[in-house]
C-alpha cells in the first residue's frame, strides 16, 4: 500500500491530527499508511528519519499555511524534495490548504489544491466536510498509485519468510502501531479563552466585511459600531436607509456563548441565533443552534465558520432581495 507523508509546520499540528483522523477509514481498509515526524522514536536521528520518508513515500501531503511557507525547512527542504519527486513521477504531491496564505505563487501553486477550489480548511463552516474532501483526494491518489504500479515478480525468495533476499534488509523494521494519538482535555479556562478569542475574531470579520461590502456595491454603506468589550453592532444602509441591523454579543444574561440578535437592541436578554463552545478529543469548536432561517443546525464550526454563519444570517436577506 502507498505511504502518505505529512509535510507540515508544528504550528498546524492540531489541524494535522484532525486530518489524520479523517483518513482513518483509508487506513482501516489498508488503502494507505501514514507517517509524520511525531512517529520518530527516541534515539533515532530526526533528519535521517524524515529524509527516508520524504524520499520514499508515495503520496506527500503539503499542509500549507503561513507558517509552512515561512518555515525554511518545510519550504526549502521538504517541499523542494517533494516537488522534485512529483516532477519525476516518483510520488504524488497534494497541497492541502489549511490556512489562508499566498500559496499560488509557490512551486506547488500549479497543482490543484484541496479542499475544493483551494479554499482554506479553517474557512469552512464545517471542518469535517473540508477534511473529508481531502480524504477523497488521498483515496484517488492511492488508486492512481496502484493502477500505475508495475507488476513485478520477486526473485530469490526465501522459503522460510517469503521475502526477496535483496529486500530483506529493508523489510526488517521495529514493529509499532501508528495509532499513537492521545485524547486532549480542555479546561473551562481553555473554553472561555476560545470564546473571547472567537468573539474578537468575529468582530474583525464583521468590520472588514462591512467595509468590503460598501467598496464593492454602489449605494450601500456598512457601519460597524463597537459598543463595549462584549458587544458590537452591524448596520447596512442602502441609499441612506437602513436595511439590516444586527447586534452580536458574548455572554451576558444568556450565559456562555456568542449570540446574534436582529436589530440594534443592547439589552442582551434575547437572541435569534446562538453559538456554544464544544470539544472532541482533539480540538475546540463551535456548535450553532440553527435558529436562523439561513443557517444549518448543529455544525462543528471553526472560528472562521462561526463568523461565516453569523455573517450569512446578515447578508442572506439582501442577496435574496427580501
MOGI-V803391 format. One record per pair of residues at least 4 apart in sequence whose C-alpha atoms are under 8 Angstrom apart, sorted by the first residue. I is the first residue (numbers start at 1). J is the second residue. Records with the same first field share a line. If there is no record, write none. Layout:
I->J ; J
This chain:
1->30 ; 31 ; 32 ; 33 ; 142 ; 146
2->31 ; 32 ; 33 ; 57 ; 58 ; 59 ; 142 ; 145
3->32 ; 33 ; 34 ; 35 ; 57 ; 58 ; 59
4->32 ; 33 ; 34 ; 35 ; 57 ; 58 ; 59 ; 60 ; 61
5->34 ; 35 ; 36 ; 53 ; 54 ; 57 ; 58 ; 59 ; 60 ; 61
6->16 ; 34 ; 35 ; 36 ; 60 ; 61 ; 62 ; 63
7->36 ; 60 ; 61 ; 62 ; 63 ; 74 ; 78 ; 79
8->12 ; 13 ; 16 ; 62 ; 63 ; 64 ; 68 ; 74
9->13 ; 63 ; 67 ; 68 ; 71 ; 74
11->67
12->16 ; 65 ; 67
13->17
14->18 ; 282 ; 283
15->19 ; 98
16->20 ; 63
17->21 ; 181 ; 282
18->22 ; 131 ; 282
19->23 ; 131 ; 134 ; 135
20->24
22->128 ; 131 ; 132 ; 135
23->27 ; 135
24->28
25->29
26->30 ; 31 ; 32 ; 139
27->31 ; 32 ; 33 ; 34
31->139 ; 142
32->142
34->178
35->39 ; 53 ; 178
36->40 ; 50
37->46 ; 49 ; 50
39->178
40->44 ; 46 ; 49
44->49
45->49
46->50
47->51
48->52
49->53
50->54
51->55
52->56
53->57
54->60 ; 78 ; 81 ; 82
55->81 ; 82 ; 85
57->91
58->90 ; 91 ; 92 ; 145
59->91 ; 92 ; 93 ; 94 ; 138 ; 141 ; 142
60->82 ; 91 ; 92 ; 93 ; 94
61->93 ; 94 ; 95 ; 96
62->79 ; 93 ; 94 ; 95 ; 96
63->68 ; 95 ; 96 ; 97 ; 98
64->68 ; 69 ; 95 ; 96 ; 97 ; 98 ; 99 ; 101 ; 103
65->69 ; 97 ; 98 ; 99 ; 100 ; 101
66->70 ; 99 ; 100 ; 101 ; 102
67->71
68->74 ; 75
69->74 ; 75 ; 103
70->75
71->75
72->76 ; 77
73->77 ; 78
74->78 ; 79
75->79 ; 80
76->80
77->81
78->82
79->83
80->84
81->85
82->86 ; 91 ; 93
83->87 ; 93 ; 107 ; 108
84->88
85->89 ; 90 ; 91 ; 92
86->90 ; 91 ; 92 ; 93
92->141
94->111 ; 112 ; 113 ; 114
95->108 ; 111 ; 112 ; 113 ; 114
96->113 ; 114 ; 115 ; 118 ; 134
97->113 ; 114 ; 115 ; 118 ; 119 ; 120 ; 121
98->120 ; 121 ; 122
99->120 ; 121 ; 122 ; 123
100->119 ; 120
102->106
103->108 ; 109
104->108 ; 109 ; 110
105->109
109->113
112->117 ; 118
113->117 ; 118
114->118 ; 119 ; 133 ; 134 ; 137
115->119 ; 120 ; 121 ; 130 ; 131 ; 133 ; 134
116->130 ; 133
119->123 ; 124
120->124
121->127 ; 130 ; 131
122->127 ; 302 ; 303 ; 304 ; 305
123->302 ; 304 ; 305
124->129 ; 130 ; 301 ; 302 ; 304 ; 305
125->299 ; 300 ; 301 ; 302 ; 304 ; 305 ; 306 ; 308 ; 309
126->130 ; 299 ; 300 ; 301 ; 302 ; 305
127->131 ; 300 ; 301 ; 302
128->132 ; 300
129->133
130->134
131->135
132->136
133->137
134->138
135->139
136->140
137->141
138->142
139->143
140->144
141->145
142->146
143->147
144->148
145->149
154->164
155->164 ; 165
156->164 ; 165
157->162 ; 163 ; 164 ; 165
158->162 ; 163 ; 164 ; 165
163->167 ; 168 ; 171
164->168
165->169
167->171
168->172
182->281
183->281 ; 282
184->281 ; 282 ; 283
185->281
186->190 ; 191 ; 279 ; 284
187->191
188->192
189->193
190->194
191->195 ; 277 ; 284
192->196
193->197
194->198 ; 277 ; 284
195->199 ; 257 ; 258 ; 277
196->200 ; 250
197->201
198->202 ; 303
199->203 ; 249 ; 250 ; 258
200->204
201->205 ; 303 ; 304 ; 307
202->206 ; 303 ; 304 ; 306 ; 307
203->207 ; 232
204->208
205->209 ; 307
206->210 ; 224 ; 234 ; 307 ; 311
207->211 ; 223 ; 224 ; 234
208->212
209->213
210->214 ; 221 ; 222 ; 223 ; 224 ; 234 ; 236
211->215 ; 221 ; 222 ; 223
212->216
213->217 ; 220 ; 221 ; 222
214->218 ; 219 ; 220 ; 221 ; 222
219->238 ; 239 ; 240
220->236 ; 237 ; 238 ; 239 ; 240
221->236 ; 237 ; 238 ; 240
222->234 ; 235 ; 236 ; 237
223->234 ; 235 ; 236
224->232 ; 233 ; 234 ; 235
225->232 ; 233 ; 234
226->231 ; 232 ; 233
227->231 ; 232 ; 233
228->232
230->249 ; 250 ; 251
231->247 ; 248 ; 249 ; 250 ; 266
232->247 ; 248 ; 249
233->245 ; 246 ; 247 ; 248 ; 264
234->244 ; 245 ; 246 ; 247
235->242 ; 243 ; 244 ; 245 ; 246
236->242 ; 243 ; 244 ; 245
237->241 ; 242 ; 243 ; 244
238->242 ; 243
244->263 ; 314
245->262 ; 263 ; 264
246->260 ; 261 ; 262 ; 263 ; 264 ; 314
247->260 ; 261 ; 262 ; 263 ; 264 ; 265 ; 266
248->258 ; 259 ; 260 ; 261
249->258 ; 259 ; 260 ; 268
250->256 ; 257 ; 258 ; 259
251->255 ; 256 ; 257 ; 258 ; 259
252->256 ; 268 ; 269
253->268 ; 269
254->268 ; 269 ; 270
256->276
257->274 ; 275 ; 276 ; 277
258->274 ; 275 ; 276
259->271 ; 272 ; 273 ; 274 ; 275
260->271 ; 272 ; 273 ; 274 ; 310
261->265 ; 270 ; 271 ; 272 ; 273
262->271 ; 272
272->291 ; 292
273->288 ; 289 ; 290 ; 291 ; 292 ; 310
274->288 ; 289 ; 290 ; 291
275->286 ; 287 ; 288 ; 289 ; 306
276->286 ; 287 ; 288
277->284 ; 285 ; 286 ; 287
278->284 ; 285 ; 286 ; 287
279->283 ; 284 ; 285
280->284
285->300 ; 301 ; 302 ; 303
286->299 ; 300 ; 301 ; 302 ; 303 ; 306
287->298 ; 299 ; 300 ; 301
288->297 ; 298 ; 299 ; 301 ; 306
289->297 ; 298
290->295 ; 296 ; 297 ; 298
291->295 ; 297
292->313
293->313
294->312 ; 313 ; 316
295->309 ; 312 ; 313
301->305 ; 306
302->306
303->307
304->308
305->309
306->310
307->311
308->312
309->313
310->314
311->315
312->316
313->317
315->319
316->320
317->321 ; 322
318->322
